[in-house]
Amino acid sequence: MGETTLTFRQILNVLWQRRALIGAVVALAVIVAVAFLSRQTPAYSSSTVVRLSGLSTSAAASGQIGTSPVDFDPESITSPAVLGRAATLARESNAAALGAVTYIQGQGAQANRLTITANGPTALSAASRATSVAKSYDEYLQGQVATALAAAQKQVAQATASAEQYQIQVNQNPANSIAQSNLAAALQSLGSANTLINKITNSGPPLTVVTAANPGTFQGVSPLIALAVALTAGLVAGIAVALIRDQFDNRLRDEHEIEELSGAPSLGELTLDKRIARRKERLPAADRTRTALSEGLRGLRTTLQVLLPPTGSVVVFTSVEPGDGKTFISANLALAWARTGMRVVLVGGDLRRPGLADYYAEAADGPGLTELLQSAARSGKAPTQTEVEAHLNDSAFHGLRILPPGAEPHDPADLLAISALGDVFDALRAVSDIVVVDSPPSFALVDATLLATKADGAVLVASLRRTDRSNLTEAVHDLNGDNVAVLGVIANRSRRRIPRSYGAYYGRRPDQRVRGRTVAATAERMADSAQLIDTAQLIDTARSADTDAVTHSDSVLPAEQLANAGQPGAAEHPQLRKVTLSDQDEIVSDDARLPSSRPGDG
């Protein structure tokens, strides 16, 4: 799984690599916010404050004025009678105001104050609705007062008529106590009614507007705030998702993880060159244009020369999983060796899904390894040198011959398991300086192991950000368990950017000098883990193999000239001024310096 802890720099690197995922999460959050805003009904709120008169306040508490029952309860504000009249005043439907009006009654000394709040789809409609409700409620209260006043006036008329009648009776018979008592009651009722009338008349309007309705204020979520929250939440969520996914991402991330995971040394990185991919260029090693990929192939070629026997060596190229690029690398490395003047044989060892014909066309087609092994299996005799050479096809490049895979056999693993495979390799050793074998992926297939056991070593190809770490570990473990000498692992499809200062180098002429990690330094670093030859021999081999680091128009300086570097007369060579073998060796040609051809050292 992923590392348990990440440094700040690693976190930034993860976020940059997964910027597309973070951007997708942020975009999703913004889309959700926009959808929410589009479905949100705009709502505005407006309030007005009214004050009830003393008469209205006491009537609201007692429910009557005098002896007349009245409705001064604030709940009347939301009654259909009040809201219906308010809708008429606001020129809207009766249903529009239902549920859109609320009120709050003050407490204590402010009990006579009511805050009426109305909601509306616009600021003006909310203010108009609040004003209309206050006016409608005022009219409703005035109607209640008018009802109480009419009742009091009716009481005055009745009391006056009764008093006049009882007065006549008393005048006729002053001793009539009943008439006197009734007269007194009538006069008292008349006085109470007149007092109530005076109270109503002098109490003023039942409701007074203290604060007019203000322009409506928006009650929903502000679009700017919603988008800001969406961006922030999306960014935080995107970062969290990226980090979590990275921790659970078991793919190979960096060249430096290879040795820790598998125990096999890393042979370097090969950069993913999008320009070559766009041009569908199969053999960048054939092009004189210097790119990070072509220089990486040259660096890989030099490193492997150190690790392999000087002549007649056989190296098998396999991969962890299909699609890691082992056929591309083996095809180009074979050509890279041929361009140094070596005799190279490229063997199509992938009998299941051969791919060399995509690189070398007809030269990689026809009878080949399958037919040689089938013939040996039928006859019980090892293939002769003549038979093996008869199946070799010349390529379009000097020094490079190809042994095609041949027809696909019924069971490739059984065919590769016969002893004649070693005899074929021995015959190829006799006619070449190096034999490059393109084999099937090693994970879950035994073909690569069968080929590698007859070779001097195997090189495993893994793709950065693609190959599963556990598969890499298991592949190396399986090869080691079958006594295969694993020379190392190539980290393919690296996306590491080359510094801009190197861009000028890749466009310069081949007659300019190279500076960087030399083969000697590479050999010192890999001697312990390769365990193929002892360190002293490896360094000695490196000193002689450093010839590959000096090129002129893709040609190689003679080895004896490099070997004599530092001896009297060495400075006479026009291309060579100084050769030092240290961890930062410089091989100087003309007046310019170039970075190491080893990928990743830049």
N, C-alpha and C positions, 0 to 999 in steps of 0.2 A: 504494500500500500504506500501512500505518500508519506513524506517525512512528518514526524510528530511536531516539529517546530520549524518555523520559517523565519529567516532574518527579514529585516525591513526591505532590503534590496531584493530578496527572493520574492517577497510579497508583491513588490512593484513589478517585478518581471512576470509573475503569474497574472497580475491584472492586465498588463500590456498584451500578453499572449492571448488572453481570453477577453479582449476588449469587445469583440463581436458579441459574445454572450452577454456582457454587461450592457452593451448598447441595446440588445434585444429586450432585456428585462426593463430597462428604462423606457423604451418605446412602448412596451406593453402597459406599463404603469400610466404613461401619458394617454394612451388610447382609452384605458379604463376611465381616467379622469374626464376626458372629453365626452365619453359616452354618458357618464354620470351627469355632467353639466347639461348635455343636450336633453336629457330626460327630466331634468329638474324644472318644476313650474316656478316661475319668478314670483316672489311674495314680498310685498311691502307692508309695513305696519305704521299706522298713524294713531295718535292719542289726543284726547281733549279732556280737560279737567273742569267739572261743574260743581257748583255749591248749591245745596238745598237750603231753602228758607227755614226759619224757625218753625213755622206752621207745618212745612213739609216734613221736617225732621221728627216733630212730635207725632204727626200723622203716620209716618213710617213706623214709629215705635208702637203706637196704640192701634193703628189700623182704622181710625175714624177721626172725623172732625166734628166736634160736638157729639151729637147722637147719630150722625150719618156715617155709615161704613164707607171707607175709601180704600183705594189700592195705591199706596205710596211705596211699596216694597221695591228695592232696587232690582230685584229679579225681573221686574216688568220690562227692564231694558231689553232683554233677550226674548220677550214674548212676541208672538206673531203680530199682535196689534201694533206694537212699536216698530218692529223691523219691517212690517209691510208698508207702513207710512213712510219710513226712512227710505225704502227702495223706491217709492214713488217720488220722493223729494230728490233722490240721487239719479232718477231716470234709469233705473235698472230693474231687472226682474225680482220678484219677491224671493225666489230661491237663492239669489246671488248672495244675500246678506246672511242667510241662515248658516250658523256655525262660524261666521267670520267676525263676530262681535263678542267681546268679553268686557267685563268691568271689574274694578277693584274698589272696595269701600275703605275709606280711611279708618283709623283706629283712634280712640280717645277723643281728644279735642278736634281731631280731623274727621270725626265720624260723619259730618255733614258733607264731606267731599267725596266725589266719585270720579274715578279715572276710567273713561270709556275708550277702549282700544278696538280699532277695526283693521282688518287685513284686506289687501286688494292686489290685483295683478300688476298694478302700476302705482307709482308714488301718488299721483293725483287722485286716482280712484280710491285709494286707502284714506286720504285726507277728506275727500268728499263724503265717503261713507261714514266716517267718524262724526263729521259735522252734521250730517243728515240724521244720524241716530240721536245725537244730543238734542237737536231741534224737535225730532219726533217725540222724544221722551218728555221734553218741556211741554209740548202740546198735550200729551197724555196726562201730565200732572195738572195742567190748567183745566182740563176736562173734569178731573176728579174734584178740584176746588170748586168749579162751577156747580157741580152736583151738590156739594155740601152747602154752598151759598143758596142754591135754590131751595134746599130742604129747610134752611134757617129762615128764609123769607116766607116759606109756606107756614112755618111754625109761628111767625109773627102775625100773619093774617089770621090763623086759627085762634091764637091767644087773644088777639084784639077783639075778635067777634065774641069769644066766650066772655071776656071781661065786660063788654058792653051789655051783654044779656044779663050777666050776674049783677051788674050795676043797677039795672032797671028793677030787678027783684029786690035788691037792698033798699032802693029808694021807695018802693011800694011798702015794704015791711022791714023797717030798720031792725026789728027784733029777730029777723030770719037769720039764724046763725049759720045755717047750711049755705045760704046764698053768700053770706059774708066770707065763709071759708073757701068756697069755689072762686069767688072774686079774687081773693088773695092769691090762690094758686094760678089763676089765669094771668094775673099781673106779674107774678114771678116768672112764669114761662115766657111771657112777652119780654121781660127784661133780659132773660138769658138769651133769647133769640136775637135781640137787638145787640147784645154784647158780642155774640158770635159773629154777627154780620159785620160789626165794626172791626173785629179781630181779623176776619178774612179780608175785608176791604183794605185795611191798613198793613197787612203782612207783606205786600209787594208780590212780585212774581215768585212762583214756587221754585224756580231753578234759574241760576245765573251762571253763565260761562266764565270761568276764571282764566283758563288757558285754552286758546283756540287750537284747533287741530293743526299739528305741524305737518310739513310735507313728509310723505311716507319714507321710511328708511328701509333699505334692503335687508331681508331677513334670511336669505339663503347663504350658501357658501360663495365667497367671492371667486370668480374665475381665476384671477391671478394667484390667490392663495391656494386654490385647488391644484393648479398646475405646478406651483412651487412645491407643494407637499408631494405631489406625484413624482416630480423629478427627484426630490430628495429621497423619498421612499424607494423609488426605482433604483437609484444609484446605490443606496445601502443594500437593498435586496440583491442587486446584481453583483456587488462585491462579495456579499456573503455566499451567493450561489457559486461564483467563480472559485472562491477559496475552498468551499466544501467539495466542489467537483474536482478540484486539483488534488485535494488530499485523498480522494477516493479513486483518482486516476492512476492506474497501475502501468501506464505506458512509459517507455524509456524516454527520459527528458533530455539527458545531457551525456556527452561522451565520458565525463568523469565518473559517472555512475557504473560504468561497465565493469571495471575491475572489482569494485566493491560488491557488486551483485553476483558476478559469475566467477571471479578469480582469474579470468583471462585478461591479458593486457589489451588496452585500446590501441589500435593501429592508427587512429586519427579520424577526422571527420571529412566527409565529402559534401560539399555545399550543394543545396538544391538550386540549380541554375534555371530560372524561369525562361530566360531567352532561348536556351537550348531546347527546353520543353515546348516552347511555342513553335520553334522551327522543326520540331520532331527530329532533331539531330541525333543519330544513333551512336556515332563515333566521334565525340569531341577530341579524342586523343589523336585523330588524324588531322585536325585543324591546327594551323600554326598560331591562331589567335590565343593569347594567354588570358585565361579566366581563372576564377577561384577554383572551379571544378577541375580544369585541366592541370593546374598546379597541384591540386590535391591528389590527382591520379599519379603525377610524377613523384610526389613525395611518398605515396604509398608504394610505388614501384621500388624506390630506393630503400625504404624500410624493409621490404620483403627480401630484397637482394642480400641484406645483411643476415637475415634470419635463415635463409635457405642455403644449401650447399652451392658452391660457386658454379658447378656445371652439372648437367643431367638431373636437375631437381624437378620434382613433381609436386604441385600445390593444388589443392582442391578448394574451390570456392563454393560455399553453401550459404544458406540463409536460415534465419529462425523461422520465418513464416513466408508463405508465397507473396510475391510482390515487393520484397525488400530491395530488389535491384541487384541480385548476385550475377545474373546473366549480363547486365549492362557493365558491371565492374569487371568481370572476367574477360569480356570481349574487348574492352578498352585497355585493360592492363596488358593483355597479350600483345596488342598493337603497340602500346607504349614500350614494352621490352623489345619488340622487333625494331623499333625506330632507333634503339641504341646500338644496333648492329648484332644483336643476339639472334640465335636460331630458336624460334619459338614454335611450339605445336599447341594449338588450342583444341581441346577435346570436348565434344558434346556428350557429357556424361549424364545429362538429364534425359533419360529414355522415356519419361512419362509425358512431359510437356516441353519438348525441345524448343529453344528460342533463338539459337545462334543464327538461323537463316534470316532473321529480321535484321541482322547486323552485317552478315557477309554473303547474303543471297545464295547463289548456286554453289559457292565454295563450301558452304556448311550443309549442303544437301547431298543426298545420294547414300550409297552403302557406306557403312562405317563401323562403329564400335559394336553395334548389335550383331552385324553379320560376322565379324571376327570372332566374337564370343560364341555365337551359335555354331559356327563351323568347328571351333575347338571342342565344344560340348559334344558334337556328333562324332567327331573323329577321335576324341580322347587325346589329341596331341596339341601342344602349345603352338600358337601362331608363329610362323617364321618371320624373320626380319623383313624378308621380301614381301610377304603377305601384308604385314602391317603398313609398310611404306606404300604399297599399292593402293591402300585406302586413303592415303593422305591427299588432300586437294590443295593446290596452290591458291592463295588469296591474291587480291589486287595489291597487296603490300609486300615489299621485299622482306624476306626473312620469316614470314608468317605462313605456316601451313595449318590446315584444319583437318581433324578427324571427325567427320559428322557423326551424329548419334545413330543414324540409320533408321530402319523401320522400327516401329514400336513393338516390343516383344509382348508375349502373353503375360509374363510375370517378370518385370525388370529386376526385382530383388533376387529372385532365384538365379537369373542370368549373371548378375554382377557378383554373386557369391562364389562362382567357380574360380579355380586357381589361375585360369588363363588370363584373368584381368591383370595380375601381376606381370605376366609375360608380355602382355601388350604394353604396359607401362615401361618395362625394361627395354623393349624394342624402341620405344619413343625416346627414352633417355639417350640411347646410342646415337640418335640423329638430331638431337636438339640440345640447347643449353638450358632451356626451361620448358616444362610442360604445364600448361594451365588447363585445369579441368573444371568445366561448368557442371555442377551437380544439382539434384533436386534439393528442396528445403530439408533441413535435418530434423525438424520437429515432427514427430509422429511418423517419420519415414526412415527406413534403414538404408536406403540407397547411398546417401552421403557417407554414412559410416563405412560401408563396404568399399567405396572408392577411396576414402581417406586412409583406411588401414594399409593400403598398398602405396600410399604417397608419403612424401616427406613431411607433410603437415596439412592442416586445414585452416582456412580463413572463414570466419563466420560474419555474415552481413546482417546488420540490424538497422531498422529505420527509426530515427528519432521521432517522437510524438506519435508512434504507430505500433512499434513492437511491444508486446506485453513483457513486463520484466520477468515474471515467473516463467514464461516460455523461454526467454533468453537464458535464465539460470539453468533450467532443465536441459536445454539443448547442449550447453557447454558441459554440464555434468554427464550427460549421456555419452558425448564424444570422448571425454576423458575416461569414462568407465570402460569404453571399448578400446583403450590404449591408442587413441588418436592424438597426435601432437597438435593441439590447438595453438596456432601461431598467434592468434589474437582476434579481435572483433573490430569491424569497420562500422563506424556510426554514419550511416547514409542519410541523405536528405536533411542535412543540417540547415537551419535557417539563420545561422549566425551571420550577421552583416560584416562585410569587410570594411575597415575604416576607409574614409574617402581618400586619404593620402595614398592608399594602395591602388586606387583606381588608375592613376597615371602609370603605375608599374605594369599593370596588366595590358596596357596599350603600347608599351615600349617595344623596341626591337629586341630580338633574342640575344643580341651581342652585348647586352648590359649585364652588370654583375648581380650576384645573388648574395643576400645576407640573411642568416637565420639559423635555426637549429639544424645541425648537420646530422648525417647518418651516425657519426660517432656518438653524438649526444643521445640520439634515439636508441642506439644500441645499448649504451650504458643504462638508460632508464628501463629497458625491457629485458635485460639479460637475466635477472632473477626470476621473473615470471615466465619467460619463455622456456627456460631450462633445456634448451636444445644444444648449446655449446657453452663452454665455460666462458667467464667474463673476459678473460685475457684474449682468448681467440676471437670473441665477438668484437672487441675494440680494434684488434688488428685487422679483422675483416672490414670493419667500418672505415679504417684509415685508407684501405685500398679501394673501398667502394665509394668514397666521396667524389670520385671522378664524375659521378652522375649529377652532381650539384652544379657543375660548370657547363653551360651550354652555349653554343654559338650557332644560331639558325637551326636549333634543335639537333645539332650534332654534338658529339661528346669528345672532349679532349682525350688524347691517348693516356692510358693509365700510367705508362712509364713517365710521362711528363709530370703528372701529379705526384707520382711516387718520388720523383727527383726534386719536387718543390722544396725550396730552402737550400738546395745544393748549389754549388757554383754553376753558374750558367742558367739557372732556372729563370732568372729575370729576363733572359734574352727572348723568351717566348712573348710575342706581342700581346697575347690575351691574358697572360698570367703574371701577376706581380707578387702575390703573397698568398700562402696557404698556411693556416694555423689550425690545429686540431684541439679545440677546447669546446666547452659547452656553448660558446657563442662564436664558433668558427666563422671566418669570413673568406669567401672565395671571390676574388676580385677580378672583374673583367671590364675593361674600359673605365669609364668615369662615373658610373651610376650604381646605386645599391638597390637591391630588390629584396622583398620579404621572403621568408622561407616558403618553399613549395609545399610544405606539410600543412594541411588544412587545420585551421584553428590556432596556429602559432602567431598569426598576425594580430 
